[in-house]
Amino acid sequence: MTDTGDDTALGPAAQDLYPDDLAHCYGCGRLNEQGLHIRSRWDGDETVAVYVPREYHTAIPGFVYGGLVASVIDCHGTGSAALAGYRAEGRELGSEPALRYVTASLHVDYLKPTPLGPPLEARGQIVEVKGRKVVVDVTLRAGEVECARGRVVAVQLPPGMALGAAGAR
């Protein structure tokens, strides 16, 4: 497992409570052995996820591949959307029926090269919760350096996308 955001003092991670049939995402699925295992938790009114890139996540020596940066922002955004969805409904995280969000839109601005080595900290701010849609602004830092910003528009998983659903394969 490559996740380092295992700070249980902040409470459970949204992704750890996804039902098994919804926990296979390469970026955040706990059941994907080769995945990144991004974990998003509340930290006050913000969400946080921490990830340490591996040597093979390189773009050029010493710097992280931009696709990884986008993946961290993307999966932290959808995990943050799940956290916000439960909070907006006044429900305990992981209660049934499960709230699972997928990306409707992802926008990433790369501000500075992301150094390979230090943990990457993604922080999310919930901008909007409206019906089945959640908008999350995410900043990504490597130490004190803000490397990227993103906006994720996430929507609740449409019926039929879960494993075993008709037409999902």
Backbone as ProteinMPNN parsed JSONL, in Angstrom:
{"seq_chain_A": "MTDTGDDTALGPAAQDLYPDDLAHCYGCGRLNEQGLHIRSRWDGDETVAVYVPREYHTAIPGFVYGGLVASVIDCHGTGSAALAGYRAEGRELGSEPALRYVTASLHVDYLKPTPLGPPLEARGQIVEVKGRKVVVDVTLRAGEVECARGRVVAVQLPPGMALGAAGAR", "coords_chain_A": {"N_chain_A": [[0.853, -1.185, 0.0], [0.519, 2.241, -0.77], [-0.358, 4.549, 0.35], [-0.007, 7.31, 2.537], [-1.593, 8.781, 4.072], [-2.704, 8.019, 6.54], [-3.848, 8.995, 8.917], [-5.538, 8.343, 11.445], [-6.435, 9.847, 13.543], [-7.775, 11.944, 12.483], [-10.124, 10.833, 11.806], [-12.22, 8.465, 9.975], [-11.334, 7.486, 6.615], [-12.955, 8.416, 3.635], [-12.776, 6.694, 1.4], [-12.137, 4.228, 2.512], [-14.507, 3.274, 3.384], [-16.084, 2.762, 1.242], [-18.386, 0.597, -0.393], [-17.552, -2.826, -1.234], [-17.988, -3.383, -4.007], [-17.571, -0.944, -5.111], [-14.991, -0.143, -4.762], [-12.634, -0.205, -6.347], [-11.147, 1.611, -7.789], [-8.293, 2.878, -9.502], [-6.93, 5.078, -8.436], [-7.957, 5.484, -5.804], [-9.1, 3.183, -4.775], [-9.463, 0.795, -2.306], [-9.371, -1.898, -2.793], [-7.83, -2.281, -5.008], [-4.955, -3.63, -5.779], [-2.684, -2.64, -7.12], [-3.086, 0.043, -7.042], [-3.104, 3.599, -6.112], [-4.162, 4.251, -3.624], [-5.321, 6.579, -2.407], [-6.439, 8.512, 0.32], [-9.009, 10.231, 1.852], [-9.897, 12.575, 4.301], [-11.8, 14.394, 6.769], [-10.595, 17.488, 7.98], [-11.228, 19.58, 10.1], [-13.067, 22.046, 8.521], [-12.048, 21.517, 6.096], [-10.832, 19.093, 3.703], [-8.404, 16.461, 3.713], [-5.685, 14.751, 2.207], [-2.831, 12.706, 2.051], [-0.037, 11.809, 0.168], [2.755, 9.879, -0.81], [4.832, 10.087, -3.443], [6.329, 7.551, -5.502], [9.59, 6.513, -6.708], [9.236, 5.742, -9.374], [7.216, 7.374, -10.249], [8.028, 9.473, -11.794], [8.637, 12.356, -13.87], [10.711, 13.884, -15.051], [14.064, 13.449, -13.908], [13.894, 13.881, -10.443], [11.422, 15.127, -10.324], [7.845, 14.986, -10.104], [5.603, 13.173, -12.161], [3.107, 14.735, -14.067], [0.592, 13.57, -14.484], [0.186, 11.992, -12.229], [-0.098, 13.949, -10.287], [-2.536, 15.077, -11.152], [-4.163, 12.819, -10.779], [-4.104, 12.503, -7.98], [-5.378, 14.871, -7.182], [-7.857, 14.47, -8.472], [-8.911, 12.005, -7.298], [-8.869, 12.729, -4.618], [-10.676, 14.789, -4.739], [-13.12, 13.453, -5.433], [-13.36, 11.776, -3.231], [-13.576, 13.716, -1.246], [-15.989, 14.792, -2.038], [-17.714, 12.695, -1.375], [-17.436, 12.738, 1.421], [-18.536, 15.288, 1.9], [-21.114, 14.918, 0.898], [-22.268, 13.049, 2.692], [-22.117, 14.603, 5.03], [-23.76, 16.783, 4.333], [-26.207, 15.535, 4.211], [-26.533, 14.93, 6.815], [-25.676, 12.49, 7.738], [-23.947, 9.6, 9.02], [-20.655, 8.838, 8.039], [-20.252, 6.339, 5.648], [-22.676, 5.132, 6.125], [-25.681, 3.437, 5.038], [-27.905, 4.215, 2.323], [-24.92, 3.762, 0.368], [-22.837, 6.525, -0.475], [-21.282, 7.335, -3.329], [-19.082, 8.994, -5.403], [-18.28, 10.161, -8.698], [-16.068, 11.54, -11.178], [-17.159, 14.349, -12.917], [-16.086, 16.557, -14.044], [-12.774, 17.705, -14.36], [-10.35, 19.975, -13.578], [-7.104, 21.114, -13.773], [-4.519, 23.189, -12.667], [-1.171, 23.606, -13.107], [1.192, 24.855, -11.066], [3.856, 25.03, -10.168], [6.817, 23.061, -10.698], [6.53, 19.791, -9.377], [8.249, 18.516, -6.749], [9.959, 15.393, -6.478], [9.9, 13.243, -3.794], [9.232, 14.659, -1.212], [6.251, 14.255, 0.842], [3.063, 14.597, -0.723], [0.538, 16.856, -0.123], [-2.835, 17.073, -0.324], [-5.42, 19.362, -0.15], [-8.791, 19.955, 0.34], [-11.509, 22.128, -0.372], [-14.884, 22.498, 0.108], [-16.976, 23.708, -2.26], [-19.542, 23.736, -3.293], [-22.559, 22.009, -2.669], [-25.028, 20.459, -4.224], [-27.886, 18.891, -4.798], [-27.193, 15.99, -6.554], [-24.635, 16.731, -7.091], [-21.318, 17.793, -6.313], [-18.966, 20.31, -5.78], [-15.534, 20.732, -5.586], [-12.685, 22.469, -4.545], [-9.25, 22.008, -4.833], [-6.048, 22.119, -3.4], [-2.633, 21.369, -3.94], [0.256, 20.527, -2.289], [3.789, 20.258, -1.921], [5.589, 19.897, 0.699], [6.242, 23.147, 1.692], [5.653, 24.241, -0.723], [3.293, 25.26, -3.023], [2.104, 23.418, -5.526], [0.12, 22.734, -7.369], [-3.272, 23.421, -8.356], [-6.671, 22.523, -8.318], [-9.961, 21.899, -9.641], [-12.674, 19.94, -8.945], [-15.562, 18.637, -10.212], [-17.901, 16.661, -9.011], [-20.16, 13.929, -9.266], [-22.877, 12.013, -7.949], [-22.556, 8.522, -8.174], [-23.874, 7.176, -11.077], [-26.875, 5.171, -11.44], [-26.382, 1.765, -12.286], [-23.652, 1.751, -12.753], [-22.213, 0.329, -10.885], [-20.39, -2.674, -10.042], [-21.538, -5.646, -11.536], [-23.924, -4.578, -12.316], [-26.318, -4.198, -14.897], [-25.027, -3.687, -18.122], [-22.695, -2.486, -17.237], [-20.23, -3.419, -17.905]], "CA_chain_A": [[0.0, 0.0, 0.0], [1.362, 3.418, -0.916], [-0.976, 5.696, 1.025], [0.573, 7.733, 3.808], [-2.571, 9.624, 4.741], [-3.392, 7.119, 7.442], [-3.971, 9.686, 10.188], [-6.85, 8.0, 11.974], [-6.86, 10.884, 14.483], [-8.708, 12.805, 11.759], [-11.343, 10.077, 11.527], [-12.117, 7.499, 8.88], [-11.218, 7.955, 5.241], [-14.142, 8.113, 2.832], [-12.521, 5.574, 0.505], [-12.1, 2.971, 3.26], [-15.874, 2.863, 3.685], [-16.822, 2.439, 0.022], [-18.726, -0.829, -0.501], [-16.578, -3.58, -2.016], [-18.184, -3.296, -5.457], [-17.24, 0.417, -5.521], [-13.687, 0.139, -4.156], [-11.605, -0.725, -7.249], [-10.518, 2.714, -8.519], [-6.827, 2.878, -9.472], [-6.441, 6.148, -7.579], [-8.367, 5.47, -4.395], [-9.766, 1.947, -4.38], [-8.731, -0.028, -1.341], [-9.273, -3.262, -3.3], [-6.954, -2.31, -6.176], [-3.621, -3.889, -5.227], [-1.685, -1.816, -7.791], [-3.533, 1.426, -7.006], [-2.438, 4.616, -5.305], [-4.776, 4.22, -2.297], [-5.554, 7.92, -1.87], [-7.373, 8.478, 1.437], [-9.486, 11.586, 2.142], [-10.534, 12.717, 5.612], [-12.075, 15.756, 7.222], [-9.685, 18.183, 8.885], [-12.055, 20.765, 10.312], [-13.966, 22.257, 7.384], [-11.335, 21.12, 4.884], [-10.488, 17.68, 3.613], [-6.971, 16.297, 3.511], [-5.114, 13.46, 1.819], [-1.382, 12.788, 1.909], [0.482, 10.728, -0.665], [4.186, 9.967, -1.091], [5.141, 9.498, -4.747], [7.443, 6.611, -5.591], [10.598, 6.876, -7.7], [8.724, 5.503, -10.726], [6.237, 8.422, -10.574], [8.853, 10.587, -12.254], [8.496, 12.966, -15.196], [12.135, 13.999, -15.306], [14.68, 13.181, -12.604], [13.652, 14.813, -9.35], [10.104, 15.754, -10.378], [6.691, 14.09, -10.238], [4.804, 13.118, -13.383], [1.892, 15.535, -13.916], [-0.599, 12.718, -14.411], [0.001, 11.596, -10.839], [-0.65, 15.135, -9.612], [-3.954, 15.131, -11.523], [-4.85, 11.688, -10.14], [-4.274, 12.801, -6.552], [-6.43, 15.892, -7.104], [-9.105, 13.838, -8.898], [-9.451, 11.077, -6.303], [-9.159, 13.46, -3.382], [-11.92, 15.528, -5.001], [-14.305, 12.588, -5.336], [-13.463, 11.371, -1.824], [-14.093, 14.888, -0.526], [-17.41, 14.894, -2.383], [-18.427, 11.717, -0.545], [-17.473, 13.29, 2.781], [-19.479, 16.412, 1.912], [-22.457, 14.391, 0.681], [-22.752, 12.518, 3.97], [-22.293, 15.715, 5.966], [-24.924, 17.565, 3.9], [-27.416, 14.773, 4.542], [-26.558, 14.684, 8.252], [-25.497, 11.05, 7.917], [-22.633, 9.109, 9.393], [-19.851, 8.356, 6.922], [-20.349, 4.899, 5.427], [-24.022, 4.604, 6.344], [-26.399, 3.037, 3.819], [-27.208, 3.728, 1.139], [-23.587, 4.321, 0.171], [-22.664, 7.667, -1.37], [-20.029, 7.217, -4.09], [-19.05, 10.037, -6.419], [-17.342, 10.027, -9.812], [-15.686, 12.831, -11.743], [-17.862, 14.894, -14.084], [-15.157, 17.515, -14.631], [-11.521, 17.877, -13.627], [-9.498, 21.033, -14.112], [-5.874, 21.211, -12.98], [-3.512, 24.187, -13.014], [0.147, 23.272, -12.577], [1.772, 26.14, -10.689], [5.309, 24.863, -10.073], [7.184, 21.65, -10.779], [6.303, 19.076, -8.126], [9.453, 17.746, -6.454], [9.834, 13.993, -6.092], [10.526, 13.028, -2.489], [8.379, 14.995, -0.065], [4.836, 13.895, 0.737], [2.145, 15.544, -1.354], [-0.657, 17.068, 0.688], [-3.981, 17.641, -1.036], [-6.434, 19.931, 0.744], [-10.004, 20.281, -0.385], [-12.536, 23.01, 0.175], [-16.165, 22.232, -0.526], [-17.488, 24.949, -2.841], [-20.988, 23.627, -3.512], [-23.257, 20.728, -2.615], [-26.337, 20.746, -4.804], [-28.447, 17.652, -5.318], [-26.233, 14.9, -6.735], [-23.363, 17.319, -7.514], [-20.463, 18.459, -5.334], [-17.81, 20.979, -6.372], [-14.44, 20.782, -4.615], [-11.421, 23.072, -4.943], [-8.159, 21.262, -4.203], [-4.671, 22.591, -3.55], [-1.663, 20.297, -3.721], [1.541, 21.064, -1.84], [4.931, 19.411, -1.575], [6.17, 20.734, 1.751], [5.688, 24.506, 1.701], [5.475, 24.683, -2.101], [2.024, 24.951, -3.673], [2.489, 22.95, -6.864], [-1.021, 22.648, -8.283], [-4.643, 23.669, -7.876], [-7.638, 21.886, -9.19], [-11.385, 21.925, -9.323], [-13.347, 18.691, -9.288], [-17.016, 18.569, -10.148], [-18.208, 15.248, -8.802], [-21.581, 13.585, -9.228], [-23.135, 10.688, -7.385], [-22.446, 7.423, -9.121], [-25.158, 6.894, -11.73], [-27.326, 3.787, -11.34], [-25.885, 0.91, -13.354], [-22.189, 1.734, -12.868], [-21.626, -0.582, -9.916], [-20.111, -4.008, -10.55], [-22.682, -6.539, -11.587], [-25.095, -3.902, -12.856], [-26.495, -4.424, -16.326], [-24.389, -2.703, -18.988], [-21.546, -1.84, -16.616], [-18.962, -4.0, -18.371]], "C_chain_A": [[0.888, 1.233, 0.0], [0.808, 4.647, -0.213], [-0.215, 6.03, 2.294], [-0.396, 8.601, 4.58], [-3.377, 8.832, 5.739], [-3.501, 7.72, 8.834], [-5.37, 9.45, 10.746], [-7.333, 8.996, 13.019], [-7.848, 11.841, 13.819], [-10.015, 12.084, 11.429], [-11.16, 9.18, 10.319], [-11.975, 8.18, 7.519], [-12.465, 7.529, 4.478], [-13.94, 6.834, 2.028], [-12.49, 4.226, 1.232], [-13.489, 2.44, 3.563], [-16.707, 2.642, 2.43], [-17.172, 0.952, 0.048], [-17.742, -1.53, -1.443], [-16.754, -3.416, -3.52], [-17.872, -1.903, -5.997], [-15.849, 0.83, -5.047], [-12.526, -0.358, -5.014], [-10.861, 0.355, -8.024], [-8.993, 2.636, -8.391], [-6.304, 3.937, -8.498], [-6.756, 5.97, -6.112], [-9.003, 4.167, -3.918], [-8.932, 1.09, -3.455], [-8.551, -1.455, -1.833], [-8.429, -3.371, -4.566], [-5.514, -2.433, -5.677], [-2.542, -3.016, -5.85], [-1.991, -0.323, -7.68], [-2.742, 2.323, -6.073], [-2.934, 4.653, -3.861], [-4.871, 5.596, -1.644], [-6.637, 7.821, -0.799], [-7.714, 9.903, 1.847], [-10.254, 11.605, 3.454], [-10.873, 14.186, 5.852], [-10.93, 16.224, 8.103], [-10.337, 19.532, 9.133], [-13.045, 20.883, 9.169], [-13.289, 21.968, 6.046], [-11.188, 19.603, 4.877], [-8.998, 17.588, 3.339], [-6.66, 14.862, 3.09], [-3.626, 13.678, 1.633], [-0.919, 11.567, 1.129], [1.968, 10.951, -0.908], [4.45, 9.298, -2.435], [6.346, 8.568, -4.662], [8.404, 7.069, -6.692], [10.081, 6.729, -9.123], [7.616, 6.481, -11.13], [6.931, 9.664, -11.133], [8.475, 11.068, -13.658], [9.9, 13.132, -15.766], [12.8, 13.827, -13.947], [14.414, 14.307, -11.597], [12.267, 15.429, -9.311], [9.008, 14.729, -10.693], [6.011, 14.273, -11.588], [3.475, 13.841, -13.156], [0.613, 14.729, -13.848], [-0.87, 12.224, -13.002], [-0.601, 12.742, -10.045], [-2.147, 15.231, -9.896], [-4.738, 14.008, -10.853], [-5.102, 11.938, -8.661], [-5.395, 13.827, -6.377], [-7.792, 15.284, -7.428], [-9.692, 12.964, -7.793], [-9.689, 11.736, -4.945], [-10.454, 14.264, -3.554], [-13.155, 14.657, -4.868], [-14.48, 12.047, -3.914], [-14.014, 12.496, -0.967], [-15.583, 15.07, -0.804], [-18.231, 13.914, -1.547], [-18.537, 12.216, 0.895], [-18.519, 14.395, 2.881], [-20.91, 15.942, 1.733], [-23.06, 13.836, 1.967], [-23.024, 13.648, 4.957], [-23.544, 16.515, 5.622], [-26.236, 16.866, 4.241], [-27.517, 14.475, 6.029], [-26.397, 13.216, 8.596], [-24.077, 10.72, 8.343], [-21.934, 8.557, 8.153], [-19.94, 6.831, 6.833], [-21.726, 4.314, 5.653], [-24.696, 4.318, 5.003], [-27.582, 3.962, 3.563], [-25.898, 4.48, 0.938], [-23.632, 5.508, -0.782], [-21.296, 7.534, -2.023], [-20.111, 8.207, -5.241], [-18.008, 9.711, -7.477], [-17.122, 11.41, -10.416], [-16.527, 13.181, -12.96], [-16.945, 15.874, -14.809], [-13.936, 17.626, -13.722], [-10.721, 18.954, -14.329], [-8.294, 21.151, -13.19], [-4.993, 22.319, -13.552], [-2.218, 23.779, -12.316], [0.881, 24.58, -12.326], [3.289, 26.116, -10.664], [5.617, 23.386, -10.247], [7.047, 20.997, -9.398], [7.519, 18.208, -7.831], [9.129, 16.308, -6.04], [10.571, 13.806, -4.771], [9.605, 13.377, -1.345], [6.953, 14.494, -0.264], [4.055, 15.007, 0.034], [0.915, 15.641, -0.473], [-1.719, 17.745, -0.171], [-4.984, 18.118, 0.005], [-7.614, 20.368, -0.093], [-10.899, 21.232, 0.38], [-13.809, 22.756, -0.612], [-16.744, 23.572, -0.972], [-19.005, 24.904, -2.926], [-21.433, 22.176, -3.329], [-24.666, 21.016, -3.075], [-26.882, 19.475, -5.447], [-27.391, 16.563, -5.368], [-24.835, 15.397, -7.099], [-22.646, 17.985, -6.345], [-19.275, 19.051, -6.086], [-16.766, 21.156, -5.269], [-13.239, 21.48, -5.247], [-10.317, 22.402, -4.139], [-6.839, 21.989, -4.454], [-3.753, 21.418, -3.234], [-0.314, 20.926, -3.416], [2.548, 19.937, -1.667], [5.724, 20.231, -0.56], [5.479, 22.08, 1.748], [5.338, 25.021, 0.308], [4.105, 24.266, -2.632], [2.333, 24.649, -5.142], [1.342, 22.955, -7.854], [-2.298, 23.008, -7.552], [-5.584, 22.992, -8.851], [-9.053, 22.121, -8.724], [-11.973, 20.619, -9.836], [-14.843, 18.911, -9.147], [-17.334, 17.084, -10.113], [-19.712, 15.054, -8.743], [-21.734, 12.21, -8.607], [-23.104, 9.653, -8.49], [-23.803, 7.133, -9.741], [-25.57, 5.441, -11.52], [-26.781, 2.992, -12.533], [-24.391, 0.887, -13.5], [-21.529, 0.758, -11.908], [-21.382, -1.938, -10.559], [-21.372, -4.862, -10.515], [-23.916, -5.9, -12.14], [-25.143, -4.126, -14.363], [-25.82, -3.308, -17.117], [-23.15, -2.059, -18.415], [-20.217, -2.351, -17.171], [-18.717, -3.698, -19.804]], "O_chain_A": [[1.902, 1.267, 0.697], [1.463, 5.689, -0.193], [0.177, 5.135, 3.043], [-0.05, 9.11, 5.647], [-4.601, 8.952, 5.787], [-3.27, 7.029, 9.826], [-6.274, 10.26, 10.542], [-8.516, 9.001, 13.357], [-8.659, 12.474, 14.496], [-10.914, 12.677, 10.833], [-10.088, 9.137, 9.715], [-12.439, 9.301, 7.314], [-12.965, 6.419, 4.654], [-14.829, 5.984, 1.979], [-12.785, 3.194, 0.63], [-13.639, 1.284, 3.957], [-17.902, 2.365, 2.524], [-16.353, 0.132, 0.462], [-17.171, -0.903, -2.335], [-15.762, -3.318, -4.242], [-17.902, -1.693, -7.21], [-15.559, 2.022, -4.942], [-11.542, -0.874, -4.484], [-10.01, 0.027, -8.851], [-8.466, 2.364, -7.313], [-5.318, 3.692, -7.803], [-5.922, 6.27, -5.258], [-9.404, 4.07, -2.759], [-7.813, 0.705, -3.794], [-7.669, -2.162, -1.346], [-8.326, -4.455, -5.14], [-4.926, -1.458, -5.21], [-1.569, -2.678, -5.174], [-1.221, 0.497, -8.181], [-1.846, 1.882, -5.353], [-2.187, 5.05, -2.967], [-4.542, 5.757, -0.469], [-7.636, 7.127, -0.986], [-6.823, 10.695, 2.155], [-11.134, 10.779, 3.695], [-10.314, 15.087, 5.227], [-10.367, 15.448, 8.876], [-10.032, 20.512, 8.453], [-13.778, 19.938, 8.875], [-13.89, 22.154, 4.988], [-11.389, 18.929, 5.887], [-8.397, 18.518, 2.802], [-7.282, 13.905, 3.55], [-3.203, 14.713, 1.117], [-1.348, 10.443, 1.39], [2.396, 12.072, -1.181], [4.311, 8.081, -2.561], [7.257, 8.773, -3.859], [8.055, 7.92, -7.51], [10.451, 7.515, -9.994], [7.127, 6.412, -12.258], [6.45, 10.782, -10.95], [8.054, 10.286, -14.51], [10.229, 12.59, -16.822], [12.152, 14.042, -12.923], [14.664, 15.485, -11.852], [11.948, 16.171, -8.382], [9.211, 13.763, -11.428], [5.868, 15.391, -12.083], [2.794, 13.588, -12.163], [-0.355, 15.157, -13.219], [-2.026, 12.053, -12.615], [-1.502, 12.54, -9.23], [-2.939, 15.445, -8.979], [-5.864, 14.226, -10.406], [-6.175, 11.628, -8.145], [-6.261, 13.662, -5.517], [-8.772, 15.553, -6.735], [-10.84, 13.157, -7.393], [-10.6, 11.35, -4.212], [-11.233, 14.397, -2.61], [-14.14, 15.071, -4.255], [-15.605, 11.878, -3.445], [-14.823, 12.262, -0.069], [-16.346, 15.456, 0.082], [-19.312, 14.255, -1.067], [-19.599, 12.128, 1.512], [-19.297, 14.434, 3.834], [-21.825, 16.495, 2.342], [-24.214, 14.115, 2.295], [-24.047, 13.645, 5.642], [-24.308, 16.886, 6.513], [-27.244, 17.514, 4.522], [-28.475, 13.839, 6.468], [-26.91, 12.745, 9.611], [-23.134, 11.461, 8.063], [-22.554, 7.892, 7.323], [-19.729, 6.127, 7.821], [-21.94, 3.128, 5.405], [-24.329, 4.884, 3.973], [-28.2, 4.442, 4.513], [-25.773, 5.656, 1.282], [-24.369, 5.5, -1.768], [-20.269, 7.612, -1.348], [-21.104, 8.244, -5.967], [-16.992, 9.075, -7.198], [-17.904, 12.332, -10.184], [-16.603, 12.411, -13.917], [-17.011, 16.01, -16.031], [-14.046, 17.638, -12.495], [-10.447, 18.861, -15.525], [-8.443, 21.274, -11.975], [-4.754, 22.381, -14.758], [-2.177, 23.626, -11.096], [1.161, 25.329, -13.262], [3.937, 27.072, -11.09], [4.765, 22.541, -9.972], [7.409, 21.59, -8.382], [7.799, 17.266, -8.572], [8.147, 16.053, -5.343], [11.74, 14.173, -4.652], [9.223, 12.497, -0.573], [6.498, 14.328, -1.395], [4.353, 16.192, 0.184], [0.318, 14.625, -0.116], [-1.518, 18.849, -0.677], [-5.35, 17.38, 0.919], [-7.462, 21.059, -1.1], [-11.031, 21.156, 1.602], [-13.812, 22.795, -1.842], [-16.973, 24.461, -0.151], [-19.679, 25.9, -2.667], [-20.765, 21.245, -3.778], [-25.414, 21.729, -2.407], [-26.407, 19.04, -6.496], [-26.766, 16.245, -4.356], [-23.946, 14.594, -7.383], [-23.261, 18.643, -5.507], [-18.658, 18.387, -6.918], [-17.059, 21.653, -4.182], [-12.822, 21.13, -6.351], [-10.427, 22.246, -2.923], [-6.552, 22.416, -5.572], [-4.052, 20.586, -2.378], [0.193, 21.747, -4.18], [2.195, 18.812, -1.313], [6.448, 21.155, -0.932], [4.251, 22.145, 1.796], [4.788, 26.113, 0.17], [3.787, 23.078, -2.688], [2.768, 25.523, -5.892], [1.555, 23.156, -9.049], [-2.399, 22.918, -6.328], [-5.318, 22.906, -10.049], [-9.307, 22.489, -7.577], [-11.795, 20.245, -10.995], [-15.326, 19.32, -8.091], [-17.067, 16.351, -11.065], [-20.444, 15.904, -8.237], [-20.854, 11.357, -8.716], [-23.573, 9.894, -9.602], [-24.773, 6.875, -9.029], [-24.71, 4.565, -11.43], [-26.73, 3.499, -13.654], [-23.87, 0.094, -14.284], [-20.371, 0.394, -12.115], [-22.073, -2.316, -11.504], [-22.162, -4.796, -9.573], [-24.889, -6.6, -12.419], [-24.104, -4.229, -15.015], [-26.012, -2.128, -16.824], [-22.59, -1.16, -19.041], [-19.175, -1.748, -16.914], [-17.697, -4.11, -20.356]]}, "name": "protein", "num_of_chains": 1, "seq": "MTDTGDDTALGPAAQDLYPDDLAHCYGCGRLNEQGLHIRSRWDGDETVAVYVPREYHTAIPGFVYGGLVASVIDCHGTGSAALAGYRAEGRELGSEPALRYVTASLHVDYLKPTPLGPPLEARGQIVEVKGRKVVVDVTLRAGEVECARGRVVAVQLPPGMALGAAGAR"}
